[in-house]
């Protein structure tokens, strides 16, 4: 396994991070335990979760993933072996009404309520990295590009950072991160933290893959210069880049088979790009999923790649991507495909 520094914290995290959002929905607790045991044995010391999980979000499974991780900590007695990341949900009336009525604000009341509930479920006294899952602001997270101004209101960023700093001082969290953020949002938080001498942001968890390299525009430079690295989620585009959904295939147990409304990575442009990436992988005797992950793993602005799996074969392959080295020729051909299909799934 390889490790990189989490900002300027002095904490090193594995370049492969275990994503856990399937725990409690697509994976049973027993299967989740097997995944966590294997990942830790392979040197993966970084796990990511959220109060929102399991996915897809619904009241019946809200918090189940954190509960499973907490049960694993209690059973294995190894909390000190894992750098644990979790998140507070943002507002979302109509689709996360089961979380504080869909009206979460990043105020002291809501942050404390969410954090304390997560700590209880996770059976731990602290979370290493606590992230704002998506902005309160009306902006372009979860897919759409562009910004369309409309009336909105959000908790002042100074207040948000002061509340989070209070939780750091209390020992309930160690570090602070963002997720699904824009360049403006990241820089505002960073500047305010510096101005007020508050704990700095150490990471940004945004989508990044061969099908969505929009992070490279603006955010990549911020990550590099400000030591606020990318935690890349959906590096396989919901599994699409494995090639298993090509030619109309619907493999049993696949996320897009079970949840066909998850169409973010399934438009015609994405299908065409995926076909070409899969063909490129095969031409170089590479597994398509490992090639896609290896590309993400090597980005200089990346701290960690968040992988997810619903079975052990996938997990072994995904973690094994850390051993894959892409030849210069392969990298050049990836850029050729990207030039034909730039960011088909923003």
TITOR-30930 format. One record per residue (C-alpha): residue in one letter; x, y, z negated; residue number from 1. Coordinates in steps of 0.2 Angstrom, whole numbers. Layout:
<nodes>
a  X  Y  Z  NUM
...
</nodes>
This chain:
<nodes>
x  0  0  0  1
x  5  18  3  2
x  2  32  -9  3
x  0  51  -7  4
x  -1  65  -20  5
x  -18  72  -24  6
x  -15  90  -22  7
x  -2  97  -35  8
x  -9  86  -49  9
x  6  74  -50  10
x  -7  60  -47  11
x  -4  48  -33  12
x  -18  39  -25  13
x  -18  25  -12  14
x  -20  30  6  15
x  -34  18  7  16
x  -49  22  -5  17
x  -63  10  -9  18
x  -79  17  -5  19
x  -94  10  -15  20
x  -110  16  -8  21
x  -116  -1  -3  22
x  -115  -8  -21  23
x  -132  -11  -27  24
x  -140  -11  -10  25
x  -131  -21  3  26
x  -120  -28  -10  27
x  -124  -37  -26  28
x  -115  -34  -42  29
x  -106  -50  -40  30
x  -100  -45  -22  31
x  -95  -28  -28  32
x  -85  -36  -42  33
x  -76  -47  -29  34
x  -72  -31  -18  35
x  -66  -21  -33  36
x  -55  -35  -39  37
x  -47  -38  -22  38
x  -44  -20  -18  39
x  -36  -17  -35  40
x  -25  -32  -32  41
x  -20  -25  -15  42
x  -14  -9  -22  43
x  -30  2  -20  44
x  -30  13  -35  45
x  -43  25  -29  46
x  -62  22  -29  47
x  -75  34  -23  48
x  -93  34  -29  49
x  -108  47  -32  50
x  -123  49  -43  51
x  -133  48  -26  52
x  -128  30  -22  53
x  -133  17  -17  54
x  -136  22  1  55
x  -149  24  8  56
x  -154  36  -6  57
x  -170  31  -15  58
x  -176  32  -33  59
x  -176  13  -35  60
x  -157  12  -33  61
x  -152  29  -39  62
x  -136  28  -49  63
x  -135  9  -47  64
x  -118  10  -39  65
x  -111  19  -54  66
x  -119  6  -65  67
x  -110  -8  -56  68
x  -93  1  -57  69
x  -96  4  -76  70
x  -100  -14  -79  71
x  -84  -19  -69  72
x  -74  -7  -80  73
x  -82  -15  -96  74
x  -79  -33  -90  75
x  -62  -31  -83  76
x  -56  -18  -96  77
x  -45  -9  -83  78
x  -52  9  -82  79
x  -34  15  -83  80
x  -29  6  -67  81
x  -41  16  -56  82
x  -42  34  -51  83
x  -61  37  -50  84
x  -70  50  -40  85
x  -88  54  -41  86
x  -100  68  -36  87
x  -115  78  -41  88
x  -128  79  -28  89
x  -133  95  -20  90
x  -151  101  -16  91
x  -162  92  -4  92
x  -180  94  -6  93
x  -189  80  3  94
x  -175  67  4  95
x  -168  67  -14  96
x  -183  72  -24  97
x  -178  58  -36  98
x  -163  68  -41  99
x  -168  83  -52  100
x  -183  86  -41  101
x  -172  89  -26  102
x  -168  106  -33  103
x  -150  103  -40  104
x  -140  119  -43  105
x  -122  119  -47  106
x  -126  128  -64  107
x  -120  123  -81  108
x  -137  115  -85  109
x  -137  104  -69  110
x  -118  100  -69  111
x  -118  94  -87  112
x  -134  84  -85  113
x  -127  75  -69  114
x  -109  73  -76  115
x  -115  66  -93  116
x  -127  54  -84  117
x  -113  48  -73  118
x  -101  45  -87  119
x  -114  35  -96  120
x  -118  24  -81  121
x  -99  22  -77  122
x  -95  18  -95  123
x  -81  29  -96  124
x  -76  45  -105  125
x  -69  54  -90  126
x  -70  55  -71  127
x  -53  59  -62  128
x  -60  68  -47  129
x  -77  76  -48  130
x  -84  83  -32  131
x  -99  94  -26  132
x  -107  82  -14  133
x  -113  95  -2  134
x  -115  114  -3  135
x  -130  123  -11  136
x  -129  134  4  137
x  -139  132  20  138
x  -124  127  32  139
x  -119  114  44  140
x  -116  98  33  141
x  -121  80  38  142
x  -119  82  57  143
x  -125  98  65  144
x  -111  110  72  145
x  -114  129  72  146
x  -121  141  59  147
x  -138  149  60  148
x  -140  162  47  149
x  -155  161  36  150
x  -161  167  19  151
x  -153  157  5  152
x  -147  158  -12  153
x  -134  148  -21  154
x  -125  149  -38  155
x  -110  161  -37  156
x  -94  151  -34  157
x  -86  160  -49  158
x  -99  152  -60  159
x  -98  135  -52  160
x  -79  135  -55  161
x  -80  141  -73  162
x  -92  128  -77  163
x  -81  114  -69  164
x  -66  122  -78  165
x  -76  120  -94  166
x  -78  101  -91  167
x  -59  99  -87  168
x  -55  108  -104  169
x  -68  96  -112  170
x  -59  81  -105  171
x  -74  75  -95  172
x  -66  77  -78  173
x  -47  79  -73  174
x  -48  87  -56  175
x  -61  96  -45  176
x  -65  92  -26  177
x  -77  97  -13  178
x  -87  87  0  179
x  -96  91  17  180
x  -88  109  15  181
x  -84  122  29  182
x  -68  131  31  183
x  -76  147  23  184
x  -82  137  8  185
x  -66  129  5  186
x  -56  145  6  187
x  -68  155  -5  188
x  -67  142  -19  189
x  -48  141  -17  190
x  -46  160  -18  191
x  -58  162  -33  192
x  -49  148  -42  193
x  -32  157  -39  194
x  -39  174  -44  195
x  -47  169  -60  196
x  -33  156  -65  197
x  -45  142  -64  198
x  -41  124  -60  199
x  -38  123  -41  200
x  -48  112  -29  201
x  -37  96  -24  202
x  -47  88  -10  203
x  -61  89  3  204
x  -71  74  7  205
x  -78  76  25  206
x  -81  65  39  207
x  -67  61  51  208
x  -64  48  64  209
x  -60  45  82  210
x  -78  50  86  211
x  -78  66  75  212
x  -62  76  74  213
x  -70  92  70  214
x  -60  93  54  215
x  -45  97  64  216
x  -53  114  69  217
x  -49  126  54  218
x  -50  113  39  219
x  -34  103  44  220
x  -23  119  42  221
x  -31  123  25  222
x  -28  105  19  223
x  -10  106  23  224
x  -6  124  18  225
x  -16  124  2  226
x  -12  106  -4  227
x  -31  102  -3  228
x  -31  86  7  229
x  -44  77  17  230
x  -53  62  9  231
x  -60  55  26  232
x  -77  47  25  233
x  -85  37  39  234
x  -68  33  47  235
x  -77  19  57  236
x  -92  30  61  237
x  -105  18  52  238
x  -95  3  59  239
x  -98  8  77  240
x  -79  9  81  241
x  -77  -9  77  242
x  -86  -12  93  243
x  -99  -23  85  244
x  -114  -13  91  245
x  -109  -12  109  246
x  -120  -19  123  247
x  -135  -17  112  248
x  -129  -29  99  249
x  -137  -29  82  250
x  -127  -40  71  251
x  -136  -47  56  252
x  -132  -37  40  253
x  -125  -22  50  254
x  -129  -5  43  255
x  -137  1  60  256
x  -147  -16  61  257
x  -154  -13  43  258
x  -156  6  45  259
x  -159  10  63  260
x  -163  28  59  261
x  -144  31  56  262
x  -141  37  73  263
x  -127  49  70  264
x  -114  39  79  265
x  -125  31  92  266
x  -128  44  106  267
x  -123  40  124  268
x  -107  50  123  269
x  -102  41  107  270
x  -106  24  115  271
x  -95  28  130  272
x  -81  34  119  273
x  -82  19  108  274
x  -81  7  123  275
x  -65  15  129  276
x  -57  15  111  277
x  -62  -3  110  278
x  -54  -7  127  279
x  -39  2  122  280
x  -37  -8  106  281
x  -39  -24  115  282
x  -26  -19  128  283
x  -13  -17  115  284
x  -18  -32  105  285
x  -25  -22  91  286
x  -41  -25  81  287
x  -53  -10  86  288
x  -57  -6  68  289
x  -39  -7  62  290
x  -34  4  76  291
x  -47  17  72  292
x  -42  17  53  293
x  -24  17  57  294
x  -26  33  67  295
x  -35  41  52  296
x  -22  35  40  297
x  -8  44  48  298
x  -15  61  49  299
x  -3  73  40  300
x  -18  83  32  301
x  -25  67  25  302
x  -24  61  7  303
x  -35  46  8  304
x  -46  36  20  305
x  -62  30  12  306
x  -66  13  18  307
x  -82  3  15  308
x  -87  -15  18  309
x  -101  -27  15  310
x  -91  -43  16  311
x  -74  -48  11  312
x  -68  -51  29  313
x  -72  -33  33  314
x  -63  -27  17  315
x  -47  -37  20  316
x  -46  -30  38  317
x  -50  -12  32  318
x  -37  -13  19  319
x  -25  -22  30  320
x  -25  -6  42  321
x  -12  2  31  322
x  1  -10  39  323
x  -4  -6  57  324
x  8  6  66  325
x  2  14  82  326
x  14  15  96  327
x  17  32  104  328
x  9  25  120  329
x  -7  21  111  330
x  -8  38  102  331
x  -6  46  119  332
x  -20  36  126  333
x  -31  40  112  334
x  -29  58  116  335
x  -34  55  134  336
x  -50  47  128  337
x  -53  61  116  338
x  -51  74  130  339
x  -64  65  139  340
x  -76  64  124  341
x  -71  77  112  342
x  -81  75  95  343
x  -96  66  102  344
x  -103  64  84  345
x  -100  81  75  346
</nodes>
